[in-house]
Amino acid sequence: MEIPPPDAGKLLQSWMEWERGDVTPGRVMANLKTGGMRRLLEELAAQGGEAAAGAGMTAGAADGGDVAGSWAPVV
């Protein structure tokens, strides 16, 4: 059986359900796992080096360095 490719729209929908408080963290993790989040992240990470160089990201952001100033959690 072949696993279907990840659907970014469905993954985002699952994430947004959690942000709104509609589902528990465990449920959203299960939805992200079955929805192919790992595969999507692996694909993005593989492209990340090329995209980071083309987008002019700083070295710290491209290699996972401190980017806390550019992101704030939503509580």
N, C-alpha and C positions, 0 to 999 in steps of 0.2 A: 504494500500500500504506500503510495507516495503522499508525503505531507504537503498540503497546499502552501503557497507562499504567504508570508504574513500580510495582513490587511492593516495598513497604518491607520485607516479611519476607524476600524473596530477597536484597535488598541487604544487610540486616543479616546474613544467613547468610554471604554472601560476605565481609563484613568480619570476622566471627568466625573464619572459616577462616584468614584472614591473621593475626589475633591469636594463634591457637593455633599458628601456624607451619606449617599444612598446605599453604599455597600461597605462591608467590613474590609480591613486591610487584607485578611486572608483570602477573601473572595476575589478581590481585585488582583492579587498575586496569581491566583489560579487562572483567572481570565487572561491575564497577560501571558502566562506560561503557555496555555493551550492556544492562544492567539498568535504565537510565534514571535514574541518579543525578543527572545534570545537570538533567533536567526536574524531579525531585523537589526539588532544592535551589532551582531557580528559583521553583517554586510556594511553597516555604516562605519564601523571601526576600521574595516579593511580599506574603505574609501577615504577615511579620515585624514591620513597623511597627505594624500593628493589634494583633498578639498581644503585642508588647513593651509597648505602652501599657496593655493590659488586664491583663497579668501583673505590672505594677509593676517591670519591669526598670529598671536604672539607665541613664542616658543613655550612659555609656561602654560598657556591654555591648550596648545596642541598636544603636549605630553602629560596633561592631567595636573598641571601645577595649580597654584592658587588662583582661582577665578571668582572668589567669593564676592568681590566688589561688583561683578556683573550679574549676579543672581541673588534673588531674595526669596525665601520660602513663603508660600501662601499658607496662612494658618486659619 
